[in-house]
Amino acid sequence: MATIKSRESIEEVGMRLLAKHLLIKKPSYKELSDENFNKIQESIPEKLRKQLIVKGSEELTFFKIESFKKAKENNEIIQLLTSAGSIYSLDVISANMSALRKQSSDMIEISYKSNDPAVCQQTLQFIVDVVISRYKGIKGQETNNVVNYFEEQLRQAALRLRQSEDRLRDYSSQNKIINYYEQAKFVAEAKENVTADRQKQEESLDASRAALIKVEQKIEMKKNILEVNAKLSKLREQLSDLTYKIANAELYNEDRELLNQYRASSEKLKKSIKEEVESQYKWNNTPEGLPRANMLNEWLSNYLAVDENEAKLKVILKRLDSFDGIYKELAPIGSNLKRIEREVDINEKEYLSVLHGLNMAKLRQQSLEMSNNLSITDFPFLPLKPQPSKRMILVIMAFVATFILTLAIFLAKSLLGKTVQSTARAEKYTGLKFLSAFPNYKSIDKLVIVEQLNQSILSHFRSNFIVQNKEAFSHENEPVIITLSSIKKGEGKTFVGKNIANKFTEYYSSILYLSTDDLAFDNPIKVQGQRYTQDEIFTLQKTFLIGY
């Protein structure tokens, strides 16, 4: 309700209505009446209309009107919006608009009155559109700030996460790390395997050496005989070198074709050594009766096995030494990598937390937009006939109000006024005893005999006066003075005084009636042909002195 009746809403309605009417080229029943069309032509000059109108666009025309209104403090637009007789005036729109809530429901009935049916429909439509738009804007703004905050925080969190991920990528690239933990695990497993191979190779070398020594003890030749042979020594060195290469290639999984070449060369060297040995020894049997050729073959096999195992053990030991360098390199890399990964993890959790907050804020925003979706159940329509006149009802209401007001005034005067309406009220407000009362002779009924009424009233007055003033009649030498007074002229003092004097004359002979004219200016007063001063008047032996 506050949005409907707010000044900003009504002002926007007036400017949008003006924008629509500026685009109208000629008056019609459905768009604008002749009277209002002529008024707007007179209010806004042709030059200003051309400046404000954007052909075919009410919205752009409205924006131009709004801008022009804000440009100057007092211009034609402001005058139209504040003029008392303008259909675009805030006061006129507010006075003719009515917004009522339908009982206790959420429905609001908005109505508008105008002498132009087109203006009535258009104004009501603009009121509905402006109110719905402003209401959604007010409600939506409550969550827009929250959404904007989370979006900014999400942008910053995403930037920090991206920077930490880039640092992890660059560090891994510089140190040639694909998966540090898998690589470290692979290195550890490889070292264990090489260590096991070393143990096996040492055992194999020891066995070969023991077999070689046993064979050498069986044959009757000295080892140095073979060693001095230059050709055999050269072949042995070549075989030892080739055996090292084969062991190294097998350990590091080098190219299989190269390995096969090494093996083929090794077999050729072994065959050459065997032929050389056989050429050096022509005898067939040993002193123990064993075939000398068989012993030489066995010795040669063990001899070659020792060389082969020594070469392999040398390669394994070198491989084990290389693991120390790998560990020295991987240790600081693991520490730095873990720190960078922890930073990435923290930034990722922060990013996910802010993203969750943003999703919740947008969910609330969407919920508010759905709940604030005001809808129109009955659209404004163009009135085809005016509402029935309420003139007769207003006349009747005026008559009833006048009657009630008049009656209230009479009752108030009767109850609150101090006019004499009864003997009790007369005694209450004057503080004197009631003697008698005369009627208003101007409004008395013609059937009443006035003389008889006067005599009856005067008799009642005389009897009450004597009863209430017994003490005044006890002084024989002092006259009884009756004084009549009032604060206004024409209230009947002379009439009452003369009637009282005439009535008392019937019972008393010495009656003197005086008026204020008789007592004015110290003039002598005539009584029965004689002149008396004012002081002497009060020494006369008269029963009554009546005056006013």
ABEGO torsion letter per residue (X at the ends): XAAAABAAAAAAAAAAAAAAAAABABBBAAABBAAAAAAAAAABBAAAAAAABBBGBAAAAAAAAAAAAAABABBAAAAAAABAABAABAAAAAAABBBBBBEABABBBBBBBBABAAAAAAAAAAAAAAAAAAAAAAAAAAAAAAAAAAAAAAAAAAAAAAAAAAAAAAAAAAAGBABAAAAAAAAAAAAAAAAAAAAAAAAAAAAAAAAAAAAAAABBBBAAAAAABAAAAAAAAAAAAAAAAAAAAAAAGBBAAAAAAAAAAAAAAAAAAAAAAAAABABABBAAGBBAAAAAAAAAAAAAAAAAAAAAAAAAAAAAAAAAAAAAAAAAAAAAAAAAAAAAAAAAAAAAAAAAAAAAAAAAAAAAAAAABBBBABBBBBBABBBBBAAAAAAAAAAAAAAAAAAAAAAAAAAABABBABAAAAAAAAGBBBABBBBBAAABBAABBAAAAAAAAAAAAAAAAAAAAAAAAABAABBBBBBBBBABBGAGAAAAAAAAAAAAAAABABBBBBBAAAABGGBBBBBGGBBBBAAAAAABBBABBBBX
